[in-house]
Amino acid sequence: MAPQQTAAGSVTVENCGQSITFNQPPQRVVGYYQHPTELLVGLGVQDRIVGTVYPDNDPLPQYADAYRAIPKISDKDASFEQLLARQPDLVYGGYNTAFDEKAGRSRKAYADVGIAT
């Protein structure tokens, strides 16, 4: 579903069966897996990426330098605490496992501390 403009400057998106409203663009983003991080770099917002997790592939050559400059939080899955330490306002995950409830990284856990997913 396409993003919908709501109140002045707000955008609501449907993602994995959830509605998420952004009142302003995220300022501190964690990319969970290589491809979401690379998409953020491709959008030109690498200055807002505070960390990446689980770099499972090499980035495309045109994004490689910017991608490698992003702080790596973990080579594999990160703990909820590791992610909180980066103080993100958005965690952009590429697979459901980024929000694994059994690992303490559920969407609800993030929402409870004010972090969008």
N, C-alpha and C positions, 0 to 999 in steps of 0.2 A: 504494500500500500504506500502511496506517495505521502510525504510529509504534509501535514495540514497546518496552515497558519492559524493560530488561535488569538489570544490577546496580543496587543501591540508588541511585536518582536518575539513572541513565543512561538515555538514550533512543537507539534506533537507528532511522534512517529509510532507506528505499530511495529513491534519487534518481538518475534517468538511468542506471539499471543498476548503481549503486554503493550499498553499505551504508555509512552514515556514523553513527558513534556519538558522541554528545555526553555527556560525563561531568558537565557542568554547562552552564547556559545560556551562550551566547556573550555576551561583554562588549563587544567592539569589532567592529562589523559594517560592512562596506562593501556598499551596495546598488548593484549593477551594472545599470543601466537604471532608468527611472522607476518602472515598476510594482513591482519587488521592494522598492524603497525606500518606495513608498507603502504597500505591504502591511505593512511593518515599522512605519510610522507608525500605521496602522490598528490594529495589535496593541498600540500604546501603548509601544513600546520605542525611541522616537526618541532617548532619552538614551543609547542604546548604539550609535547609528549615527555612525560617525566620518567618513563621507564617502559621496558618491554620484557616479556616473559616467553620462554619456550621458543627460541628461534629455530624452528624446525626445517627451514630451507634458507638458501642464500637469497637475498633480495635481488630484484632486477638490477642490472648494471647501472641504469640511470638513477637509481635510488640508493645505491650501495654506500656511498660516502655519508650521506645524511643518516641512513639507517644505522650504520656502525657508530655514529656519534651519540646515539641514544643510549642512556644508561641501561645496562642489562640487570634486571632484578634476579633472574634465575634462568639457568639453562633448561630446566624442566619445570614442572608445575610449581608455582609459588604458594606460600601459605597466605592466608588472609592477613596476618600480621605484617608480612613482608610488603604486601600491597598497600596496606594502610600507612605504612611508614613513608610512602611516597606522596601521601596526602592528595590522592586524585579526586576529581569531582566526576570523572567518568572512567569506567573500565570497559573497554571495547574488546569483547571476546570473539574469537573466530569459530569456536565450537562450544557445544553445551558444557564440556568438561571445564571450561573456564569458570563456570558457575556451579561447580560440584558441591551439592549440599553436604555430602558425607565428608568432604575435605574442609568444610567450614566456609566455603566461598559461594554460598547461595545468593541469588539476586536479593532475597529478603535480608540477608545479613548486610549486604551493601546498602540497601535502601534504609535499613535501621540506623546507619551511621551517615546518611545523607549523600551517598555516592550513587550516581546513575549507572545503569548497565545497558 
